[in-house]
Amino acid sequence: MPKKLPPEPGKAKYPEQAGVSSAELAAFVRDIEDSAIELHSVIVISNGKIAFERYREPYGPDLPHIMYSVSKSITAIAVGFAVEEGLLSLESKVIDFFPSYRPKKPDERLESMTVRHLLTMTAGKDIPLSSDKAKVRWLEEFFTAPWCAAPGEEWRYISENQYILSAIVFRVTGMTMTDYLMPRLFEPLGITRRPFWEKSADGLEAGGWGIYLTTREMAKIMLCCLQGGKYGGRRVIPRGWAAEMVKKQEDNARHRDDEPDTNAGYGYCFWRNAVEDSYRADGMYSQFGIVFEKLGAVVCVTGCEMNERKTRECIWRHFPAAFIEPSATEPAAHTAVEQFKPLEELPASAHSVLEKKIGGRLIKIEAPKLLNTAGYAISMVPLPVLYMSHDRAGNIDKVIFTFEGDECTLSWSEGKYRNTVRCGMDGKARRSRVALAGFTFTASCTACWVDENTLAVWFRPLEAICQRRLRFVFCGGKVRMIPETFPSAESMMDYVSERVKIYINSPAVVKAGEAAAKGAAKIVEPVHRGVLV
């Protein structure tokens, strides 16, 4: 007999019924648009009800979304279950779970590292952001990495800490984290769809990144946290763990970042906010699950805004101010909250006479040697989605276009992967399923002729972030493929440069790193040469 699912959070008829101001929500939406922040979704829960839910087209409620480091908070919950079941403790020594990595010469720092250190980002290992996950064994990389400090002495945000926690959960349970969490966390929250979680070559969840959840699924998890680990009146997360994991466990104000929200304290993979009585699960590119403890409210957003501070400050301008006393009086019509503007698509365009010449013909693309040597070959899925993956795919080749009516198809190969997508040429995107680098994506695509010789294609993987933009320039039998990422590679490199400053004291090293980042932005998306066969 199937298990009875818990009730879904109720939906308020209008925001005020749940204690949220429509006027403030409308101001929030305008602020998001005026600030040019690319949010993909927002859910606001207050007094146990969904007061507000919006999606920016082409995103929607049923599409899982990449969550980046929100994954860390889910990993921490898995560790809490293992602690509750007596399978490990916070003081368990990490190396005891991996005795084969114990060096012949005793290392006091390694012997003293505990599960608590991993959870609080004080393990002391130093793994650079540039680590190539496609070329290393992740466990070996961690245990052979240099030390930045002895365990417990310094807070440093290292995502690989949570991969080690994932491996520990597997060692003590005999199950991957997803298998372990299905009956303990996901199903009790009514999440019957098995979440996709990126894995290492060893088949273990990345832990610190890589989980894909719908916004509603993230909201359920955060609502459970708000309610002290309960959901639908049932205990889900162990009581003590639910309280401890969101408390300030570590002072992270010692790192060199002047942002209040990154200095307000760190729990077990949850961040405390500078806004009083609030905490968050936090993922790169503005994936946030925010809990306002004393107000009984949750705000969850997904997006593609690299400047996370910009997004958070926009949120703080309207929350918690938007939370009011529940009201049975429906708001006036003029306070209705508008939808987000849809994301830009390529416009409709006239067809080119070249369609008859190139339609159905194979285009062979030469793979750039430098990018392949560096391990960053161009893929249809933008690098920010795959850069921490052990399988990056890449090297777009064997391209074939076909044209019919108001759409075209694009077929291409990337190593062992072969895919075909439909592209709207009437200004309206078409959707196709794509399998790349161990992922399955919903691709939203448009195409248009920029001029008689240049065909543009925009490819957006909806479960992820960013957009791959390609231009194919035809000249006789030769073809140039010009790749771009949106947001741009330059803006991404600027972001990385800013993050590096947090951890490096030397101004000379920082300056050299900034110069290298600017140079890298110019070489990571070179023009590709090809020929019509």
TITI-249953 format. One line per field, with one value per residue (C-alpha): residue number from 1; residue in one letter; chain; z, x, y. Coordinates in pm, 1 decimal, always signed. Last residue first. Layout:
i = c(NUM, ...) $
aa = c(a, ...) $
ch = c(A, ...) $
Z = c(Z, ...) $
X = c(X, ...) $
Y = c(Y, ...) $
This chain:
i = c(533, 532, 531, 530, 529, 528, 527, 526, 525, 524, 523, 522, 521, 520, 519, 518, 517, 516, 515, 514, 513, 512, 511, 510, 509, 508, 507, 506, 505, 504, 503, 502, 501, 500, 499, 498, 497, 496, 495, 494, 493, 492, 491, 490, 489, 488, 487, 486, 485, 484, 483, 482, 481, 480, 479, 478, 477, 476, 475, 474, 473, 472, 471, 470, 469, 468, 467, 466, 465, 464, 463, 462, 461, 460, 459, 458, 457, 456, 455, 454, 453, 452, 451, 450, 449, 448, 447, 446, 445, 444, 443, 442, 441, 440, 439, 438, 437, 436, 435, 434, 433, 432, 431, 430, 429, 428, 427, 426, 425, 424, 423, 422, 421, 420, 419, 418, 417, 416, 415, 414, 413, 412, 411, 410, 409, 408, 407, 406, 405, 404, 403, 402, 401, 400, 399, 398, 397, 396, 395, 394, 393, 392, 391, 390, 389, 388, 387, 386, 385, 384, 383, 382, 381, 380, 379, 378, 377, 376, 375, 374, 373, 372, 371, 370, 369, 368, 367, 366, 365, 364, 363, 362, 361, 360, 359, 358, 357, 356, 355, 354, 353, 352, 351, 350, 349, 348, 347, 346, 345, 344, 343, 342, 341, 340, 339, 338, 337, 336, 335, 334, 333, 332, 331, 330, 329, 328, 327, 326, 325, 324, 323, 322, 321, 320, 319, 318, 317, 316, 315, 314, 313, 312, 311, 310, 309, 308, 307, 306, 305, 304, 303, 302, 301, 300, 299, 298, 297, 296, 295, 294, 293, 292, 291, 290, 289, 288, 287, 286, 285, 284, 283, 282, 281, 280, 279, 278, 277, 276, 275, 274, 273, 272, 271, 270, 269, 268, 267, 266, 265, 264, 263, 262, 261, 260, 259, 258, 257, 256, 255, 254, 253, 252, 251, 250, 249, 248, 247, 246, 245, 244, 243, 242, 241, 240, 239, 238, 237, 236, 235, 234, 233, 232, 231, 230, 229, 228, 227, 226, 225, 224, 223, 222, 221, 220, 219, 218, 217, 216, 215, 214, 213, 212, 211, 210, 209, 208, 207, 206, 205, 204, 203, 202, 201, 200, 199, 198, 197, 196, 195, 194, 193, 192, 191, 190, 189, 188, 187, 186, 185, 184, 183, 182, 181, 180, 179, 178, 177, 176, 175, 174, 173, 172, 171, 170, 169, 168, 167, 166, 165, 164, 163, 162, 161, 160, 159, 158, 157, 156, 155, 154, 153, 152, 151, 150, 149, 148, 147, 146, 145, 144, 143, 142, 141, 140, 139, 138, 137, 136, 135, 134, 133, 132, 131, 130, 129, 128, 127, 126, 125, 124, 123, 122, 121, 120, 119, 118, 117, 116, 115, 114, 113, 112, 111, 110, 109, 108, 107, 106, 105, 104, 103, 102, 101, 100, 99, 98, 97, 96, 95, 94, 93, 92, 91, 90, 89, 88, 87, 86, 85, 84, 83, 82, 81, 80, 79, 78, 77, 76, 75, 74, 73, 72, 71, 70, 69, 68, 67, 66, 65, 64, 63, 62, 61, 60, 59, 58, 57, 56, 55, 54, 53, 52, 51, 50, 49, 48, 47, 46, 45, 44, 43, 42, 41, 40, 39, 38, 37, 36, 35, 34, 33, 32, 31, 30, 29, 28, 27, 26, 25, 24, 23, 22, 21, 20, 19, 18, 17, 16, 15, 14, 13, 12, 11, 10, 9, 8, 7, 6, 5, 4, 3, 2, 1) $
aa = c(v, l, v, g, r, h, v, p, e, v, i, k, a, a, g, k, a, a, a, e, g, a, k, v, v, a, p, s, n, i, y, i, k, v, r, e, s, v, y, d, m, m, s, e, a, s, p, f, t, e, p, i, m, r, v, k, g, g, c, f, v, f, r, l, r, r, q, c, i, a, e, l, p, r, f, w, v, a, l, t, n, e, d, v, w, c, a, t, c, s, a, t, f, t, f, g, a, l, a, v, r, s, r, r, a, k, g, d, m, g, c, r, v, t, n, r, y, k, g, e, s, w, s, l, t, c, e, d, g, e, f, t, f, i, v, k, d, i, n, g, a, r, d, h, s, m, y, l, v, p, l, p, v, m, s, i, a, y, g, a, t, n, l, l, k, p, a, e, i, k, i, l, r, g, g, i, k, k, e, l, v, s, h, a, s, a, p, l, e, e, l, p, k, f, q, e, v, a, t, h, a, a, p, e, t, a, s, p, e, i, f, a, a, p, f, h, r, w, i, c, e, r, t, k, r, e, n, m, e, c, g, t, v, c, v, v, a, g, l, k, e, f, v, i, g, f, q, s, y, m, g, d, a, r, y, s, d, e, v, a, n, r, w, f, c, y, g, y, g, a, n, t, d, p, e, d, d, r, h, r, a, n, d, e, q, k, k, v, m, e, a, a, w, g, r, p, i, v, r, r, g, g, y, k, g, g, q, l, c, c, l, m, i, k, a, m, e, r, t, t, l, y, i, g, w, g, g, a, e, l, g, d, a, s, k, e, w, f, p, r, r, t, i, g, l, p, e, f, l, r, p, m, l, y, d, t, m, t, m, g, t, v, r, f, v, i, a, s, l, i, y, q, n, e, s, i, y, r, w, e, e, g, p, a, a, c, w, p, a, t, f, f, e, e, l, w, r, v, k, a, k, d, s, s, l, p, i, d, k, g, a, t, m, t, l, l, h, r, v, t, m, s, e, l, r, e, d, p, k, k, p, r, y, s, p, f, f, d, i, v, k, s, e, l, s, l, l, g, e, e, v, a, f, g, v, a, i, a, t, i, s, k, s, v, s, y, m, i, h, p, l, d, p, g, y, p, e, r, y, r, e, f, a, i, k, g, n, s, i, v, i, v, s, h, l, e, i, a, s, d, e, i, d, r, v, f, a, a, l, e, a, s, s, v, g, a, q, e, p, y, k, a, k, g, p, e, p, p, l, k, k, p, m) $
ch = c(A, A, A, A, A, A, A, A, A, A, A, A, A, A, A, A, A, A, A, A, A, A, A, A, A, A, A, A, A, A, A, A, A, A, A, A, A, A, A, A, A, A, A, A, A, A, A, A, A, A, A, A, A, A, A, A, A, A, A, A, A, A, A, A, A, A, A, A, A, A, A, A, A, A, A, A, A, A, A, A, A, A, A, A, A, A, A, A, A, A, A, A, A, A, A, A, A, A, A, A, A, A, A, A, A, A, A, A, A, A, A, A, A, A, A, A, A, A, A, A, A, A, A, A, A, A, A, A, A, A, A, A, A, A, A, A, A, A, A, A, A, A, A, A, A, A, A, A, A, A, A, A, A, A, A, A, A, A, A, A, A, A, A, A, A, A, A, A, A, A, A, A, A, A, A, A, A, A, A, A, A, A, A, A, A, A, A, A, A, A, A, A, A, A, A, A, A, A, A, A, A, A, A, A, A, A, A, A, A, A, A, A, A, A, A, A, A, A, A, A, A, A, A, A, A, A, A, A, A, A, A, A, A, A, A, A, A, A, A, A, A, A, A, A, A, A, A, A, A, A, A, A, A, A, A, A, A, A, A, A, A, A, A, A, A, A, A, A, A, A, A, A, A, A, A, A, A, A, A, A, A, A, A, A, A, A, A, A, A, A, A, A, A, A, A, A, A, A, A, A, A, A, A, A, A, A, A, A, A, A, A, A, A, A, A, A, A, A, A, A, A, A, A, A, A, A, A, A, A, A, A, A, A, A, A, A, A, A, A, A, A, A, A, A, A, A, A, A, A, A, A, A, A, A, A, A, A, A, A, A, A, A, A, A, A, A, A, A, A, A, A, A, A, A, A, A, A, A, A, A, A, A, A, A, A, A, A, A, A, A, A, A, A, A, A, A, A, A, A, A, A, A, A, A, A, A, A, A, A, A, A, A, A, A, A, A, A, A, A, A, A, A, A, A, A, A, A, A, A, A, A, A, A, A, A, A, A, A, A, A, A, A, A, A, A, A, A, A, A, A, A, A, A, A, A, A, A, A, A, A, A, A, A, A, A, A, A, A, A, A, A, A, A, A, A, A, A, A, A, A, A, A, A, A, A, A, A, A, A, A, A, A, A, A, A, A, A, A, A, A, A, A, A, A, A, A, A, A, A, A, A, A, A, A, A, A, A, A, A, A, A, A, A, A, A, A, A, A, A, A, A, A, A) $
Z = c(-4580.2, -4476.9, -4294.4, -3945.9, -3744.4, -3382.1, -3258.5, -2903.5, -2587.1, -2298.0, -2448.1, -2386.1, -2037.8, -1947.7, -2008.9, -1771.8, -1512.5, -1550.4, -1495.8, -1183.9, -1052.9, -1104.9, -910.6, -629.5, -613.7, -591.7, -326.7, -109.4, +145.8, -57.8, +68.8, +17.0, -289.9, -474.7, -459.2, -643.3, -915.5, -957.1, -1008.8, -1267.6, -1444.0, -1457.6, -1594.1, -1867.4, -1958.7, -2031.1, -1867.0, -2124.1, -2269.8, -2616.1, -2892.5, -3245.5, -3499.0, -3822.9, -4132.7, -4460.6, -4778.0, -4918.0, -4626.1, -4354.9, -4009.3, -3736.6, -3423.7, -3093.5, -2765.5, -2469.0, -2191.4, -1820.7, -1540.9, -1499.1, -1515.0, -1810.1, -2029.5, -2255.9, -2618.8, -2837.8, -3204.7, -3446.6, -3822.8, -4013.3, -4393.7, -4508.3, -4187.3, -3823.5, -3936.4, -3641.9, -3387.5, -3063.6, -2805.2, -2465.9, -2368.7, -2097.3, -1949.0, -1869.9, -1696.8, -1716.2, -1922.0, -2176.5, -2242.5, -2408.0, -2407.5, -2641.0, -2597.5, -2863.4, -2807.1, -2978.1, -3185.9, -3510.8, -3576.0, -3295.9, -3244.8, -3218.8, -3054.3, -3156.6, -2944.3, -2976.3, -2674.5, -2685.1, -2761.1, -2802.6, -3114.6, -3290.4, -3429.8, -3470.9, -3592.0, -3755.9, -3700.0, -3869.9, -4176.0, -4209.3, -4186.3, -4107.5, -3949.0, -3894.4, -3666.7, -3653.0, -3367.0, -3037.4, -2835.8, -2481.5, -2233.6, -1881.2, -1700.8, -1348.8, -1287.5, -1092.9, -1409.8, -1554.8, -1492.5, -1489.7, -1816.3, -2032.5, -2168.9, -2546.1, -2462.7, -2531.7, -2419.4, -2074.5, -1984.2, -2013.0, -2289.6, -2458.9, -2444.9, -2593.9, -2872.6, -3011.3, -3157.5, -3533.8, -3628.1, -3901.0, -4052.4, -4204.9, -4461.2, -4402.6, -4479.4, -4577.3, -4938.4, -4915.1, -4595.3, -4760.9, -4926.7, -4585.3, -4403.3, -4272.1, -3897.7, -3581.7, -3273.5, -3056.2, -2702.8, -2397.5, -2061.8, -1977.1, -1763.6, -1411.8, -1338.6, -1178.2, -820.2, -771.6, -552.0, -782.1, -731.4, -362.7, -113.5, +14.4, +377.6, +591.1, +714.7, +850.3, +1046.7, +835.0, +666.5, +374.1, +589.3, +647.4, +361.7, +108.2, +101.9, +242.4, -81.5, -293.0, -62.3, -107.9, -487.0, -500.6, -251.7, -476.3, -764.8, -1003.2, -1078.2, -1251.6, -1043.9, -778.8, -485.1, -157.9, +114.5, +434.1, +721.4, +1085.0, +1190.6, +1475.7, +1253.7, +924.8, +702.3, +368.9, +96.4, -160.3, -507.3, -614.3, -870.7, -612.7, -354.4, -1.2, +263.2, +484.9, +833.6, +1009.9, +1358.0, +1286.7, +932.0, +923.9, +809.0, +957.4, +698.6, +697.3, +634.7, +1002.8, +1134.6, +1006.4, +1148.6, +1050.1, +828.8, +487.5, +537.3, +649.6, +330.2, +401.8, +290.9, +419.3, +628.7, +1006.3, +1034.8, +993.4, +1362.9, +1386.2, +1526.6, +1472.7, +1495.1, +1190.9, +1247.4, +1620.2, +1617.8, +1347.7, +1498.5, +1837.5, +1697.3, +1443.4, +1094.0, +1002.6, +1302.1, +1174.0, +1199.7, +823.5, +849.6, +1161.4, +1184.8, +1405.5, +1204.9, +1020.8, +912.4, +772.4, +591.8, +447.0, +313.8, +175.2, +6.1, -161.2, -301.4, -418.6, -595.0, -779.0, -679.3, -850.9, -630.6, -758.8, -485.4, -154.2, -130.5, -469.5, -451.0, -465.6, -777.4, -768.8, -1079.2, -862.0, -854.8, -945.2, -755.4, -935.7, -694.7, -683.8, -740.3, -432.3, -257.3, -21.1, +268.3, +436.3, +95.9, +75.3, +426.9, +580.3, +313.1, +23.6, +232.3, +245.1, -124.6, -210.0, +26.4, -133.0, +79.2, +277.0, +587.3, +759.5, +453.1, +233.6, +494.6, +515.3, +136.4, +144.9, +436.8, +228.5, -53.4, +204.9, +280.4, -96.1, -99.6, +82.6, +251.5, +500.8, +873.2, +1052.5, +1362.9, +1398.6, +1198.4, +1161.2, +900.4, +523.5, +476.2, +140.5, -48.4, -31.4, +161.2, -46.5, -389.4, -302.1, -218.6, -539.4, -779.9, -1018.9, -1389.6, -1449.3, -1115.2, -1229.9, -920.1, -1018.2, -703.3, -505.0, -238.6, +100.3, +389.4, +734.2, +836.4, +962.4, +720.1, +995.7, +876.0, +789.0, +1127.9, +1306.7, +1126.3, +1286.9, +1190.2, +1470.6, +1295.4, +983.3, +1185.6, +1375.5, +1052.0, +1113.5, +846.7, +661.9, +554.8, +648.8, +317.2, +340.1, +680.6, +524.9, +788.9, +1068.8, +879.4, +955.4, +1332.8, +1489.2, +1713.8, +1552.0, +1600.0, +1376.9, +1307.2, +1622.1, +1437.8, +1541.9, +1411.2, +1076.7, +1054.2, +1125.6, +858.8, +603.7, +719.8, +669.5, +314.8, +244.5, +371.8, +147.2, -156.4, -117.2, -250.2, -618.1, -646.6, -1013.1, -1084.9, -1108.0, -1351.0, -1232.2, -1105.0, -1423.0, -1610.5, -1966.3, -1844.3, -1504.4, -1223.7, -937.9, -610.6, -326.0, -0.5, +21.9, +360.3, +691.2, +858.2, +579.4, +272.1, -9.6, -331.4, -597.9, -933.4, -1217.9, -1086.0, -1335.0, -1149.1, -1373.5, -1070.7, -1219.2, -1270.6, -919.8, -772.6, -962.3, -826.0, -472.7, -500.4, -601.6, -302.4, -76.2, -207.2, -173.9, +195.4, +348.7, +645.1, +495.9, +410.7, +305.0, +16.5, -163.3, -182.5, +34.7, -86.2, +149.6, +204.7, +59.1, +289.3, +376.3, +143.2, +257.4, +180.3, -97.9, +0.0) $
X = c(+3142.7, +3102.9, +3415.0, +3496.1, +3701.6, +3617.1, +3648.1, +3774.7, +3561.6, +3798.6, +4073.1, +3944.5, +3808.0, +4140.1, +4323.3, +4096.2, +4140.5, +4518.9, +4525.6, +4310.5, +4533.8, +4846.4, +4686.2, +4582.8, +4934.7, +5084.5, +4831.9, +4936.3, +4674.3, +4482.9, +4162.0, +3893.3, +4066.6, +3994.6, +3619.5, +3665.0, +3871.4, +3610.0, +3340.3, +3549.1, +3601.4, +3225.5, +3168.0, +3423.8, +3274.5, +2947.5, +2611.6, +2536.8, +2807.1, +2949.5, +3067.1, +3170.3, +3155.5, +3333.4, +3242.1, +3422.7, +3271.6, +3185.9, +3177.0, +2930.1, +2930.2, +2774.7, +2698.5, +2649.2, +2494.5, +2504.1, +2276.9, +2333.5, +2178.2, +2063.0, +1743.8, +1638.7, +1940.7, +1933.7, +2051.6, +2057.2, +2145.1, +2259.3, +2299.0, +2529.9, +2561.4, +2248.4, +2242.4, +2157.9, +1958.8, +1760.9, +1754.4, +1570.7, +1618.8, +1493.3, +1681.9, +1539.5, +1844.2, +1963.1, +2298.8, +2585.3, +2798.8, +2523.5, +2173.1, +1931.1, +1551.3, +1393.0, +1191.2, +1111.6, +1151.9, +928.6, +1078.2, +959.1, +1278.0, +1213.3, +1495.8, +1442.8, +1722.3, +1920.5, +2179.9, +2480.6, +2701.9, +3010.5, +3240.5, +3023.9, +2814.0, +2568.0, +2215.6, +2040.8, +1682.7, +1515.3, +1188.0, +929.5, +882.2, +1140.7, +1516.0, +1772.8, +2110.1, +2387.0, +2689.5, +2952.4, +3137.4, +3097.5, +3409.5, +3269.3, +3171.8, +3249.9, +3251.0, +3403.1, +3189.1, +3293.2, +3314.8, +2992.5, +2717.1, +2945.7, +3098.1, +2790.4, +2604.6, +2655.2, +3011.9, +3339.6, +3648.2, +3772.5, +4027.7, +4332.6, +4480.9, +4141.8, +4114.5, +4462.9, +4406.7, +4091.7, +3869.2, +3810.3, +3442.4, +3303.0, +2976.1, +2765.1, +2502.0, +2125.9, +2047.2, +2365.8, +2287.1, +1908.3, +1935.0, +2185.3, +1899.4, +1844.6, +1511.5, +1373.8, +1387.8, +1188.9, +1362.8, +1615.2, +1486.1, +1503.4, +1386.0, +1022.3, +942.2, +845.3, +473.5, +303.5, +179.5, -166.9, -158.3, -389.2, -665.6, -706.8, -607.4, -851.0, -945.2, -912.2, -574.5, -269.3, -39.4, +248.7, +558.0, +674.1, +928.8, +1116.8, +1190.2, +1159.6, +1501.2, +1650.9, +1566.3, +1740.1, +2040.0, +2042.6, +2040.3, +2321.7, +2522.3, +2480.9, +2652.9, +2648.6, +2278.4, +2138.2, +1832.9, +1653.2, +1464.6, +1317.1, +1168.8, +1044.5, +838.3, +751.0, +837.1, +1061.2, +1274.5, +1295.1, +1424.4, +1596.8, +1645.0, +1869.7, +2004.5, +2169.0, +2436.5, +2615.8, +2405.2, +2301.9, +2091.1, +1990.8, +1954.9, +1736.6, +1685.3, +1831.1, +1930.2, +2310.0, +2233.8, +2349.2, +2471.8, +2385.9, +2643.3, +2646.6, +2634.4, +2820.8, +2829.9, +2742.8, +3045.3, +2912.4, +2586.9, +2769.1, +2979.5, +3331.5, +3507.4, +3854.3, +3788.8, +3787.9, +3416.5, +3344.4, +3283.2, +3165.9, +2865.2, +2605.8, +2281.5, +2117.2, +2260.6, +2188.3, +1809.4, +1730.0, +1995.0, +1828.2, +1484.7, +1587.6, +1469.8, +1128.5, +891.4, +533.6, +276.9, +282.9, +652.3, +867.0, +1240.2, +1214.6, +930.7, +1164.5, +1379.0, +1070.9, +977.5, +1330.7, +1295.0, +949.6, +1075.1, +1358.3, +1102.3, +881.4, +1178.4, +1236.0, +1551.9, +1880.7, +2175.8, +2530.3, +2729.9, +2903.1, +2790.9, +2927.1, +2715.8, +2916.0, +2945.7, +3325.1, +3355.2, +3201.1, +2828.3, +2583.4, +2256.4, +1925.8, +1634.2, +1420.5, +1064.3, +860.0, +917.5, +617.3, +823.5, +830.3, +945.9, +1246.9, +1385.7, +1415.0, +1279.3, +1471.5, +1763.8, +1969.3, +1919.9, +2019.7, +2315.6, +2451.4, +2397.1, +2623.9, +2525.5, +2858.0, +3084.4, +2822.3, +2764.8, +3142.4, +3169.3, +2904.5, +3086.2, +3406.0, +3215.9, +3103.7, +3459.1, +3517.3, +3322.4, +3597.4, +3489.9, +3765.9, +3725.3, +4060.6, +4193.2, +3956.1, +4169.6, +4526.9, +4565.9, +4599.3, +4699.7, +4805.0, +4586.9, +4682.9, +4373.2, +4134.4, +4276.6, +4280.3, +3912.3, +3827.1, +4028.1, +4155.8, +4126.0, +3761.6, +3738.1, +3994.4, +4076.0, +4060.5, +3868.4, +4173.6, +4169.9, +4310.8, +4252.8, +4201.9, +3886.1, +3725.1, +3434.5, +3176.0, +3049.9, +3396.9, +3536.1, +3244.2, +3319.5, +3662.8, +4024.7, +4268.5, +4450.5, +4496.6, +4653.7, +4880.2, +5017.4, +5192.6, +5451.4, +5313.7, +5017.1, +4658.3, +4469.3, +4395.3, +4236.5, +3943.9, +3666.4, +3925.2, +4073.7, +3765.1, +3783.4, +3438.9, +3380.8, +3051.0, +2936.5, +2888.3, +2640.9, +2439.4, +2108.8, +2083.5, +2436.1, +2348.8, +2029.3, +2225.7, +2482.8, +2200.7, +2081.3, +2433.4, +2434.6, +2108.7, +2272.2, +2572.9, +2349.0, +2233.6, +2586.6, +2490.0, +2111.1, +2059.3, +1688.4, +1423.2, +1144.3, +787.4, +724.4, +830.6, +1119.3, +1068.3, +945.8, +1016.6, +840.4, +632.7, +491.1, +346.8, +165.2, +230.7, +84.1, +234.6, +210.8, +422.1, +570.8, +725.0, +830.6, +1040.8, +1163.4, +1408.7, +1574.8, +1791.0, +1867.1, +1852.1, +1815.9, +1499.1, +1351.0, +1428.1, +1313.7, +985.7, +925.6, +1007.9, +779.9, +494.0, +573.1, +568.6, +227.6, +94.6, +194.8, +240.3, +46.6, -95.3, -431.6, -240.0, -81.4, -410.8, -606.6, -334.5, -200.9, -183.4, +143.7, +109.3, -31.6, +196.3, +188.7, +28.5, +260.1, +153.4, +0.0) $
Y = c(+1829.7, +2192.6, +2308.6, +2431.2, +2677.7, +2762.3, +3122.9, +3128.4, +3116.0, +3039.8, +3260.0, +3611.7, +3546.2, +3384.2, +3709.2, +3897.3, +3622.4, +3628.7, +4004.5, +3969.0, +3691.5, +3904.3, +4188.9, +3952.3, +3806.3, +4154.8, +4263.8, +3962.3, +3861.7, +3605.0, +3441.0, +3700.8, +3841.6, +3515.6, +3590.2, +3920.9, +3756.8, +3481.8, +3746.5, +3930.0, +3596.4, +3543.3, +3893.9, +3833.0, +3494.1, +3671.8, +3611.5, +3472.9, +3253.5, +3306.1, +3077.0, +3183.0, +2897.8, +2985.6, +2787.4, +2726.0, +2583.9, +2925.5, +3165.0, +3065.6, +3230.8, +3018.4, +3219.5, +3041.2, +3153.1, +2916.9, +3039.0, +3065.6, +2860.0, +2500.9, +2299.4, +2514.4, +2440.3, +2750.4, +2732.7, +3042.8, +2987.9, +3257.2, +3199.5, +3433.4, +3444.9, +3631.7, +3838.8, +3777.5, +3471.8, +3342.2, +3061.3, +2983.4, +2709.8, +2592.6, +2276.6, +2054.2, +1886.5, +1535.9, +1519.8, +1268.9, +1502.5, +1566.6, +1431.3, +1677.4, +1691.1, +1945.1, +2264.5, +2523.6, +2898.0, +3153.7, +3436.2, +3276.9, +3082.7, +2835.7, +2588.8, +2212.9, +2018.0, +1710.7, +1534.0, +1302.3, +1228.4, +1002.4, +1296.7, +1604.7, +1558.7, +1787.4, +1813.3, +2148.8, +2153.7, +2448.7, +2627.9, +2847.2, +2630.0, +2355.2, +2386.7, +2119.0, +2192.2, +1937.1, +1978.6, +1705.3, +1876.2, +2062.2, +1985.6, +1951.9, +1677.7, +1802.2, +1467.4, +1489.4, +1795.5, +2107.0, +2320.7, +2177.7, +2432.2, +2736.9, +2600.9, +2654.1, +2347.7, +2343.8, +2248.0, +2428.1, +2235.5, +2331.8, +2064.1, +2293.9, +2078.1, +2074.5, +2451.5, +2494.0, +2240.8, +2408.5, +2131.1, +2170.5, +2169.5, +1941.7, +2065.9, +1789.3, +1881.8, +1843.0, +2208.4, +2394.5, +2487.6, +2516.8, +2720.6, +2952.5, +3141.3, +3297.6, +3310.0, +3637.2, +3686.4, +3620.2, +3750.3, +3562.8, +3521.9, +3750.0, +3618.6, +3677.0, +3986.0, +3888.9, +3886.5, +4183.9, +4198.8, +4344.8, +4658.0, +4853.5, +4597.6, +4685.1, +4418.2, +4154.2, +4206.9, +3893.5, +4016.1, +3840.1, +4076.3, +4196.8, +4053.1, +4267.5, +4454.4, +4124.4, +4146.8, +4427.5, +4598.8, +4278.0, +4092.3, +4356.7, +4336.4, +3961.2, +3987.9, +4244.5, +4038.4, +3736.4, +3912.7, +3620.4, +3653.4, +3345.9, +3266.3, +3070.0, +3220.2, +3097.8, +3320.4, +3154.0, +3293.6, +3224.3, +3581.0, +3467.3, +3243.9, +3431.1, +3149.5, +3210.2, +2947.0, +3109.7, +3027.5, +3350.9, +3255.3, +3038.7, +2860.4, +2957.8, +2788.6, +3075.4, +3220.1, +3474.1, +3611.9, +3957.4, +4047.8, +4003.9, +3650.9, +3319.0, +3074.1, +2701.4, +2426.9, +2324.2, +2677.0, +2980.7, +3331.4, +3687.7, +3750.5, +3650.3, +3841.4, +4158.0, +4182.6, +4311.1, +3994.2, +3917.0, +3608.7, +3640.5, +3711.1, +3339.1, +3274.3, +2915.2, +2735.1, +3007.7, +2815.3, +2654.2, +2304.6, +2308.1, +2341.1, +2085.4, +1857.5, +1853.7, +1776.4, +1511.3, +1615.7, +1469.2, +1487.2, +1492.0, +1771.6, +1828.1, +1896.5, +1907.1, +1978.6, +2286.1, +2438.2, +2675.7, +2379.0, +2202.9, +2524.2, +2532.7, +2177.8, +2250.7, +2569.3, +2376.5, +2133.5, +2421.5, +2580.1, +2254.1, +2073.1, +1984.2, +1883.0, +1942.6, +2112.3, +2047.9, +1687.1, +1578.1, +1263.6, +940.3, +723.4, +689.8, +911.9, +1181.3, +1241.8, +1517.7, +1493.8, +1441.1, +1443.9, +1126.8, +1244.3, +1153.0, +1484.3, +1480.3, +1614.5, +1271.7, +1134.8, +1369.5, +1357.6, +1011.1, +774.5, +940.3, +1064.9, +745.4, +670.6, +1028.3, +1012.1, +696.1, +389.4, +154.6, +352.2, +425.3, +443.0, +614.8, +884.6, +927.2, +971.5, +1243.1, +1407.5, +1401.2, +1569.5, +1824.3, +1930.4, +1953.2, +2279.4, +2468.8, +2792.6, +2868.2, +2920.4, +2891.8, +2718.6, +2424.0, +2183.3, +2311.6, +2581.3, +2629.7, +2267.1, +2130.0, +1878.7, +1509.3, +1403.4, +1611.0, +1526.5, +1156.5, +1165.9, +1355.1, +1144.2, +1407.6, +1493.2, +1585.5, +1763.7, +2020.5, +2228.5, +2596.7, +2689.1, +2582.3, +2307.7, +2413.2, +2171.8, +2322.2, +2134.9, +2457.1, +2475.5, +2413.8, +2075.9, +1948.3, +2051.1, +1885.1, +1557.9, +1567.3, +1648.9, +1562.0, +1276.1, +1488.5, +1767.6, +1529.0, +1381.8, +1047.7, +950.3, +649.7, +859.9, +762.0, +756.4, +381.6, +448.4, +637.9, +640.3, +674.0, +969.5, +1179.9, +1139.5, +1117.1, +1419.3, +1515.2, +1159.7, +855.9, +574.4, +639.7, +682.0, +1047.8, +1111.6, +950.2, +1157.1, +1473.1, +1383.7, +1370.6, +1715.0, +1850.1, +1712.5, +1897.2, +2219.7, +2160.9, +2112.8, +2474.5, +2510.4, +2476.6, +2460.3, +2366.5, +2390.3, +2118.6, +2212.6, +2160.8, +2513.6, +2696.9, +2856.4, +2991.0, +3234.5, +3389.7, +3212.1, +3357.8, +3231.0, +3442.1, +3376.5, +3005.2, +2922.0, +2807.4, +3147.6, +3293.2, +3127.3, +3332.9, +3157.9, +3326.7, +3197.4, +3256.0, +3569.4, +3756.9, +4078.2, +4384.6, +4616.7, +4769.5, +4421.5, +4296.9, +4629.8, +4612.0, +4260.2, +4377.7, +4682.8, +4452.1, +4230.2, +4536.7, +4641.5, +4288.2, +4286.6, +3941.2, +3801.4, +3482.3, +3643.5, +3952.9, +3759.7, +3676.0, +3353.5, +3195.5, +2865.6, +2569.7, +2384.9, +2034.9, +1769.6, +1478.3, +1178.1, +854.5, +568.2, +337.3, +0.0) $
